[in-house]
Amino acid sequence: MSTPPEGLPIYRVVTGPDDATFCRRVSELLTLGYQLHEGPSVTFDGASVIVAQAVLWPTR
């Protein structure tokens, strides 16, 4: 498939608390065919750990 399914963009950044829901969201994108772009960014907002993970649709 040369483009992401369902009209999704080729570049996505997934953010959220570092929990099972976040991991499932990233896992679903990987299952669709996205690839991780670099490692995640992690910060602490004073209450919980927040994660950001960029994913790219392979163009070749």
C-alpha positions as CSV (number, residue, x, y, z in Angstrom):
1,M,0.0,0.0,0.0
2,S,1.6,3.3,-1.0
3,T,-0.6,5.6,1.2
4,P,-1.9,5.1,4.7
5,P,-5.3,3.6,5.1
6,E,-8.5,5.6,5.8
7,G,-7.0,8.9,4.7
8,L,-4.5,9.0,7.6
9,P,-1.5,11.4,7.2
10,I,1.9,10.0,6.4
11,Y,3.4,11.6,9.6
12,R,1.8,11.3,13.0
13,V,2.8,12.2,16.5
14,V,1.0,10.2,19.2
15,T,1.0,11.7,22.7
16,G,-0.4,10.8,26.1
17,P,0.2,9.4,29.5
18,D,2.7,6.5,29.6
19,D,0.1,3.8,30.0
20,A,-1.4,0.8,28.3
21,T,-3.8,3.0,26.2
22,F,-0.8,4.9,24.8
23,C,1.0,1.7,24.0
24,R,-2.0,0.2,22.2
25,R,-2.4,3.4,20.1
26,V,1.2,3.2,18.9
27,S,0.9,-0.6,18.4
28,E,-2.2,-0.2,16.3
29,L,-0.3,2.3,14.0
30,L,2.6,-0.2,13.7
31,T,0.2,-2.9,12.8
32,L,-1.3,-0.7,10.1
33,G,2.2,-0.3,8.6
34,Y,3.6,2.8,10.1
35,Q,7.2,2.8,11.3
36,L,8.7,4.4,14.4
37,H,10.6,7.7,13.8
38,E,13.4,7.9,16.2
39,G,12.8,7.2,19.9
40,P,10.0,8.6,22.1
41,S,10.2,11.9,23.9
42,V,9.3,11.6,27.6
43,T,8.5,14.3,30.1
44,F,6.9,14.6,33.6
45,D,4.1,17.1,34.1
46,G,4.2,17.0,37.9
47,A,1.6,14.2,38.1
48,S,2.4,11.6,35.4
49,V,4.8,10.7,32.7
50,I,3.8,12.0,29.3
51,V,5.1,10.3,26.1
52,A,5.3,11.5,22.5
53,Q,6.1,9.1,19.7
54,A,6.4,10.1,16.0
55,V,5.5,7.5,13.3
56,L,6.0,7.7,9.6
57,W,4.3,5.9,6.7
58,P,7.0,4.2,4.6
59,T,7.1,5.9,1.2
60,R,9.3,3.3,-0.5
